[in-house]
């Protein structure tokens, strides 16, 4: 459908209806105060870039989450620059504002432990795990979003899940499988 949208702009609308809820959830869990604006920006960028979609590299859903991830990263960079004093010289910007995630975890009883376990994962493993667990992407789709080969993503997901299971209470890991 996305490939057809490159030729026929009207065929882009069903993609918006089909994927908006999932993309909004992605933004709401990571930047809740800006989720609506980020969703609009993602759709604008996706529409503009629709001719660049290559079905051989993966499904439209993974491509759209890749666009969303880029929009979110740009948002975090803008937010950092807009803070009083801007970015500190010599301190690289972290486009992974992990410290804010615990504010959005629903499971208050396990949030401290879950935050600790997820925070201990390397950022790319954490992002893969969250894309699969929260966004319900397949490991192959998550790989396309992060920009790594599918086999590498499966290996990193396995490693992340193993670390989480090894350190987590049994009732904490049910959604990570």
The 8 nearest C-alpha neighbors of each residue, nearest first, counted from 0:
[[1, 3, 2, 4, 10, 11, 14, 59],
 [2, 0, 4, 3, 59, 11, 5, 49],
 [1, 3, 4, 0, 5, 52, 50, 54],
 [2, 4, 0, 1, 5, 6, 7, 10],
 [5, 3, 7, 1, 10, 8, 11, 6],
 [4, 6, 50, 3, 2, 49, 7, 8],
 [7, 5, 4, 3, 8, 2, 50, 10],
 [6, 8, 4, 9, 10, 5, 3, 11],
 [9, 7, 4, 10, 11, 6, 5, 12],
 [10, 8, 11, 7, 12, 4, 13, 6],
 [9, 11, 4, 8, 12, 7, 13, 3],
 [12, 10, 4, 9, 14, 8, 13, 1],
 [11, 13, 15, 14, 10, 9, 16, 8],
 [14, 12, 16, 15, 11, 17, 10, 0],
 [15, 13, 17, 12, 11, 16, 18, 1],
 [14, 16, 12, 13, 19, 18, 17, 11],
 [15, 17, 13, 14, 18, 19, 12, 20],
 [16, 18, 14, 15, 13, 19, 20, 21],
 [17, 19, 21, 15, 20, 16, 14, 22],
 [20, 18, 22, 15, 21, 16, 23, 17],
 [19, 21, 23, 22, 18, 24, 17, 16],
 [20, 22, 24, 23, 18, 19, 25, 134],
 [23, 21, 25, 19, 24, 20, 18, 26],
 [22, 24, 20, 26, 25, 21, 19, 38],
 [23, 25, 27, 21, 22, 26, 28, 20],
 [26, 24, 22, 23, 28, 27, 21, 134],
 [25, 27, 34, 23, 29, 24, 28, 30],
 [28, 26, 31, 24, 34, 30, 29, 25],
 [29, 27, 26, 25, 31, 30, 24, 103],
 [28, 30, 26, 27, 31, 100, 25, 103],
 [29, 31, 27, 26, 33, 32, 34, 28],
 [32, 30, 27, 34, 33, 28, 29, 26],
 [33, 31, 30, 34, 27, 35, 36, 26],
 [32, 34, 36, 31, 30, 35, 37, 27],
 [35, 33, 26, 27, 37, 31, 36, 32],
 [36, 34, 38, 37, 33, 39, 23, 32],
 [35, 37, 39, 38, 33, 34, 40, 41],
 [36, 38, 40, 34, 39, 35, 33, 41],
 [39, 37, 41, 35, 40, 36, 23, 34],
 [38, 40, 36, 42, 37, 41, 43, 35],
 [41, 39, 37, 43, 38, 42, 44, 36],
 [40, 42, 38, 44, 43, 67, 39, 45],
 [43, 41, 45, 39, 44, 40, 46, 38],
 [42, 44, 40, 46, 41, 45, 47, 39],
 [43, 45, 47, 41, 42, 46, 48, 40],
 [46, 44, 42, 48, 47, 43, 49, 41],
 [45, 47, 49, 43, 44, 48, 42, 11],
 [46, 48, 44, 45, 49, 43, 50, 42],
 [47, 49, 45, 46, 51, 50, 44, 52],
 [48, 50, 46, 51, 52, 5, 45, 47],
 [51, 49, 5, 48, 52, 2, 47, 4],
 [52, 50, 49, 48, 53, 5, 2, 47],
 [51, 53, 49, 50, 54, 2, 1, 48],
 [52, 54, 55, 56, 51, 57, 2, 50],
 [55, 53, 56, 57, 58, 52, 59, 2],
 [54, 56, 53, 57, 58, 52, 59, 2],
 [57, 55, 54, 53, 58, 143, 52, 62],
 [58, 56, 54, 55, 61, 59, 140, 143],
 [59, 57, 60, 61, 54, 62, 56, 140],
 [58, 60, 62, 61, 63, 1, 57, 54],
 [61, 59, 63, 58, 62, 64, 18, 140],
 [62, 60, 140, 64, 63, 59, 58, 144],
 [61, 63, 65, 59, 60, 64, 66, 58],
 [64, 62, 66, 60, 65, 61, 59, 67],
 [65, 63, 67, 61, 66, 62, 144, 68],
 [66, 64, 144, 62, 68, 63, 67, 61],
 [65, 67, 63, 69, 64, 68, 41, 70],
 [68, 66, 64, 70, 65, 69, 41, 71],
 [67, 69, 65, 71, 70, 66, 64, 72],
 [68, 70, 72, 66, 71, 67, 73, 65],
 [71, 69, 67, 73, 68, 72, 41, 74],
 [72, 70, 74, 68, 73, 69, 67, 75],
 [71, 73, 69, 75, 74, 70, 94, 68],
 [72, 74, 76, 70, 71, 75, 77, 69],
 [75, 73, 71, 77, 72, 76, 78, 70],
 [74, 76, 78, 72, 73, 77, 94, 79],
 [75, 77, 73, 79, 74, 78, 72, 80],
 [78, 76, 74, 80, 79, 75, 73, 81],
 [77, 79, 75, 81, 76, 80, 74, 82],
 [78, 80, 76, 77, 81, 82, 75, 86],
 [81, 79, 85, 77, 78, 82, 86, 76],
 [82, 80, 78, 79, 85, 77, 83, 84],
 [81, 83, 85, 79, 80, 84, 78, 86],
 [84, 82, 85, 81, 80, 86, 79, 78],
 [83, 85, 82, 86, 87, 81, 80, 79],
 [86, 84, 80, 82, 83, 81, 87, 79],
 [87, 85, 80, 88, 79, 84, 92, 90],
 [86, 88, 90, 89, 85, 84, 91, 92],
 [87, 89, 90, 86, 91, 85, 92, 84],
 [88, 90, 91, 87, 86, 92, 85, 93],
 [89, 91, 88, 87, 92, 86, 93, 85],
 [92, 90, 89, 93, 88, 87, 86, 94],
 [91, 93, 94, 90, 76, 86, 79, 87],
 [94, 92, 95, 91, 96, 76, 75, 90],
 [93, 95, 72, 75, 96, 92, 76, 73],
 [94, 96, 93, 97, 122, 75, 72, 98],
 [97, 95, 98, 99, 94, 93, 100, 75],
 [96, 98, 99, 100, 95, 118, 101, 122],
 [97, 99, 96, 100, 101, 102, 118, 95],
 [100, 98, 97, 101, 102, 96, 103, 29],
 [101, 99, 102, 97, 103, 98, 29, 104],
 [100, 102, 104, 103, 99, 114, 110, 98],
 [103, 101, 100, 99, 104, 98, 105, 110],
 [104, 102, 101, 100, 28, 105, 99, 29],
 [105, 103, 101, 106, 102, 110, 107, 100],
 [104, 106, 107, 103, 110, 102, 101, 108],
 [105, 107, 108, 104, 109, 110, 113, 103],
 [108, 106, 110, 109, 105, 104, 111, 101],
 [107, 109, 106, 110, 111, 112, 105, 113],
 [110, 108, 112, 107, 111, 106, 113, 171],
 [109, 111, 107, 113, 112, 114, 106, 108],
 [112, 110, 114, 113, 109, 115, 101, 108],
 [111, 113, 115, 114, 109, 110, 116, 167],
 [112, 114, 110, 116, 115, 111, 109, 117],
 [115, 113, 111, 117, 112, 116, 118, 110],
 [114, 116, 112, 118, 113, 117, 111, 119],
 [115, 117, 113, 119, 118, 114, 112, 163],
 [118, 116, 114, 119, 120, 115, 113, 125],
 [119, 117, 115, 116, 120, 114, 97, 121],
 [118, 120, 116, 117, 115, 121, 114, 125],
 [119, 121, 117, 118, 125, 122, 124, 159],
 [120, 122, 124, 123, 125, 119, 118, 117],
 [123, 121, 125, 124, 126, 120, 95, 118],
 [124, 122, 126, 125, 121, 127, 145, 120],
 [125, 123, 127, 121, 126, 122, 155, 159],
 [124, 126, 122, 128, 123, 127, 120, 129],
 [127, 125, 123, 129, 128, 124, 130, 122],
 [128, 126, 124, 130, 125, 129, 141, 123],
 [127, 129, 125, 131, 126, 130, 132, 156],
 [128, 130, 132, 126, 133, 131, 127, 125],
 [131, 129, 134, 127, 128, 133, 132, 136],
 [130, 132, 136, 135, 128, 129, 134, 133],
 [133, 131, 129, 135, 130, 128, 134, 175],
 [134, 132, 129, 130, 135, 131, 25, 128],
 [133, 135, 130, 136, 131, 132, 25, 21],
 [136, 134, 131, 132, 133, 130, 137, 129],
 [137, 135, 131, 134, 140, 130, 141, 138],
 [136, 138, 140, 139, 131, 141, 135, 130],
 [137, 139, 141, 140, 153, 142, 152, 136],
 [140, 138, 149, 142, 137, 141, 143, 152],
 [139, 141, 61, 137, 143, 142, 138, 136],
 [142, 140, 144, 138, 143, 139, 136, 127],
 [143, 141, 139, 147, 149, 145, 152, 140],
 [142, 144, 146, 140, 141, 145, 61, 147],
 [145, 143, 65, 141, 142, 146, 61, 64],
 [146, 144, 142, 143, 147, 141, 65, 127],
 [147, 145, 143, 144, 142, 148, 65, 141],
 [146, 148, 142, 145, 143, 149, 151, 152],
 [149, 147, 151, 150, 142, 152, 146, 143],
 [148, 150, 139, 152, 142, 151, 153, 147],
 [151, 149, 153, 152, 148, 154, 139, 142],
 [150, 152, 154, 148, 149, 153, 155, 147],
 [151, 153, 149, 155, 142, 150, 154, 156],
 [154, 152, 156, 150, 151, 155, 138, 157],
 [153, 155, 151, 157, 152, 156, 150, 158],
 [156, 154, 158, 152, 157, 153, 124, 159],
 [157, 155, 159, 153, 158, 154, 152, 160],
 [156, 158, 154, 160, 155, 159, 161, 153],
 [157, 159, 155, 161, 156, 160, 162, 154],
 [160, 158, 156, 162, 161, 157, 124, 155],
 [161, 159, 163, 157, 162, 158, 156, 164],
 [160, 162, 158, 164, 159, 163, 165, 157],
 [163, 161, 159, 165, 160, 164, 158, 166],
 [162, 164, 160, 161, 166, 165, 167, 159],
 [165, 163, 161, 167, 166, 162, 160, 172],
 [164, 166, 162, 163, 167, 161, 160, 168],
 [165, 167, 163, 164, 162, 168, 116, 161],
 [168, 166, 164, 163, 165, 171, 169, 172],
 [167, 169, 171, 170, 166, 172, 164, 165],
 [170, 168, 171, 172, 167, 173, 164, 166],
 [171, 169, 168, 172, 173, 167, 174, 109],
 [170, 172, 169, 168, 173, 167, 109, 113],
 [173, 171, 175, 174, 170, 169, 164, 167],
 [172, 174, 175, 171, 176, 170, 169, 164],
 [175, 173, 172, 176, 132, 171, 133, 170],
 [174, 176, 172, 173, 132, 160, 128, 163],
 [175, 174, 173, 172, 160, 132, 164, 157]]
